[in-house]
Amino acid sequence: MIKVKQKVSGAFRTLEGAQTFCDIRSYISKVRKQQMDVLEAITDAFLGRPFLPAAVEPRLLP
């Protein structure tokens, strides 16, 4: 997916932008594997209720 993004836009402007893109794609991938609604999971994440797989212990957010 990252190669497609690079081909469409030419490149990422910053390393931080590339990392953010990868983080979001990873989150979406995990949500899909759990057969959850992606838009609902993203909305919940913005509301401070991110999806965490059962095997992962939640950590405190800053």
Backbone as CSV, one residue per row, in Angstrom:
resi,resn,N_x,N_y,N_z,CA_x,CA_y,CA_z,C_x,C_y,C_z
1,MET,0.819,-1.197,0.000,0.000,0.000,0.000,0.856,1.252,0.000
2,ILE,1.974,1.218,0.676,2.823,2.407,0.742,3.406,2.738,-0.630
3,LYS,3.727,1.718,-1.428,4.253,1.973,-2.769,3.192,2.635,-3.655
4,VAL,1.946,2.199,-3.530,0.859,2.817,-4.294,0.729,4.281,-3.902
5,LYS,0.777,4.562,-2.606,0.681,5.938,-2.122,1.824,6.782,-2.683
6,GLN,3.042,6.248,-2.702,4.180,6.983,-3.236,4.014,7.242,-4.729
7,LYS,3.509,6.259,-5.462,3.346,6.423,-6.905,2.288,7.474,-7.226
8,VAL,1.227,7.514,-6.461,0.144,8.465,-6.712,0.570,9.886,-6.370
9,SER,1.190,10.054,-5.195,1.524,11.403,-4.751,2.950,11.804,-5.082
10,GLY,3.768,10.878,-5.527,5.157,11.190,-5.836,6.078,10.805,-4.708
11,ALA,5.732,11.190,-3.501,6.538,10.858,-2.319,5.867,11.434,-1.082
12,PHE,6.329,10.998,0.051,5.871,11.609,1.288,6.729,12.845,1.520
13,ARG,6.139,13.881,2.080,6.893,15.119,2.308,7.839,15.010,3.494
14,THR,7.434,14.251,4.502,8.272,14.109,5.686,8.265,12.663,6.152
15,LEU,9.256,12.325,6.956,9.308,10.998,7.547,8.138,10.818,8.511
16,GLU,7.786,11.878,9.209,6.647,11.824,10.131,5.345,11.534,9.378
17,GLY,5.184,12.122,8.205,3.997,11.866,7.398,3.923,10.415,6.944
18,ALA,5.056,9.858,6.569,5.103,8.450,6.164,4.768,7.546,7.343
19,GLN,5.294,7.872,8.526,5.023,7.075,9.720,3.541,7.141,10.108
20,THR,2.962,8.329,10.018,1.547,8.497,10.330,0.683,7.677,9.380
21,PHE,1.015,7.714,8.089,0.299,6.924,7.091,0.360,5.442,7.442
22,CYS,1.550,4.953,7.793,1.709,3.538,8.141,0.940,3.172,9.410
23,ASP,0.940,4.065,10.393,0.200,3.813,11.633,-1.296,3.670,11.366
24,ILE,-1.828,4.564,10.550,-3.261,4.532,10.236,-3.607,3.273,9.451
25,ARG,-2.791,2.927,8.462,-3.044,1.717,7.666,-2.976,0.467,8.540
26,SER,-2.047,0.441,9.479,-1.915,-0.691,10.382,-3.156,-0.828,11.259
27,TYR,-3.643,0.285,11.786,-4.842,0.279,12.633,-6.040,-0.241,11.842
28,ILE,-6.201,0.247,10.631,-7.314,-0.195,9.777,-7.196,-1.686,9.486
29,SER,-5.994,-2.156,9.218,-5.784,-3.577,8.942,-6.185,-4.440,10.138
30,LYS,-5.790,-4.023,11.345,-6.135,-4.779,12.551,-7.643,-4.806,12.775
31,VAL,-8.299,-3.674,12.531,-9.751,-3.599,12.706,-10.441,-4.532,11.720
32,ARG,-9.991,-4.548,10.482,-10.591,-5.427,9.471,-10.410,-6.897,9.831
33,LYS,-9.229,-7.260,10.342,-8.975,-8.653,10.716,-9.902,-9.105,11.840
34,GLN,-10.342,-8.179,12.655,-11.281,-8.493,13.729,-12.732,-8.400,13.262
35,GLN,-12.926,-8.152,11.961,-14.238,-8.052,11.328,-15.108,-6.989,11.989
36,MET,-14.488,-5.851,12.277,-15.197,-4.720,12.866,-15.427,-3.666,11.789
37,ASP,-16.341,-2.746,12.056,-16.612,-1.640,11.152,-15.482,-0.614,11.265
38,VAL,-14.823,-0.329,10.147,-13.656,0.555,10.146,-14.023,1.981,10.547
39,LEU,-15.085,2.524,9.978,-15.459,3.909,10.308,-15.839,4.057,11.775
40,GLU,-16.515,3.060,12.309,-16.883,3.095,13.720,-15.625,3.048,14.602
41,ALA,-14.668,2.204,14.228,-13.430,2.084,14.998,-12.619,3.381,14.947
42,ILE,-12.582,4.027,13.787,-11.852,5.297,13.669,-12.544,6.374,14.501
43,THR,-13.868,6.414,14.428,-14.626,7.384,15.224,-14.366,7.167,16.712
44,ASP,-14.406,5.905,17.140,-14.136,5.594,18.542,-12.726,6.016,18.945
45,ALA,-11.766,5.817,18.061,-10.385,6.213,18.359,-10.288,7.720,18.572
46,PHE,-10.962,8.493,17.749,-10.947,9.951,17.911,-11.657,10.386,19.190
47,LEU,-12.596,9.571,19.650,-13.314,9.881,20.882,-12.589,9.360,22.124
48,GLY,-11.403,8.805,21.926,-10.603,8.336,23.050,-10.870,6.912,23.467
49,ARG,-11.551,6.159,22.615,-11.846,4.754,22.896,-11.277,3.869,21.784
50,PRO,-9.958,3.827,21.627,-9.394,3.051,20.521,-9.578,1.555,20.703
51,PHE,-9.677,0.854,19.603,-9.769,-0.605,19.614,-8.403,-1.164,19.993
52,LEU,-8.384,-2.057,20.963,-7.166,-2.754,21.347,-7.458,-4.247,21.348
53,PRO,-6.651,-5.027,20.637,-6.862,-6.474,20.654,-6.774,-7.016,22.074
54,ALA,-7.439,-8.113,22.342,-7.503,-8.669,23.692,-6.126,-9.029,24.242
55,ALA,-5.185,-9.423,23.387,-3.861,-9.827,23.830,-2.983,-8.635,24.236
56,VAL,-3.386,-7.441,23.881,-2.590,-6.251,24.170,-3.180,-5.541,25.369
57,GLU,-2.333,-5.241,26.349,-2.800,-4.516,27.507,-2.859,-3.022,27.165
58,PRO,-3.924,-2.341,27.541,-4.001,-0.914,27.243,-2.938,-0.150,28.007
59,ARG,-2.395,0.865,27.372,-1.409,1.714,28.041,-2.024,3.090,28.229
60,LEU,-1.514,3.790,29.137,-2.058,5.118,29.430,-1.719,6.083,28.310
61,LEU,-2.709,6.827,27.869,-2.486,7.836,26.839,-2.054,9.132,27.497
62,PRO,-1.168,9.878,26.837,-0.706,11.142,27.433,-1.818,12.166,27.562
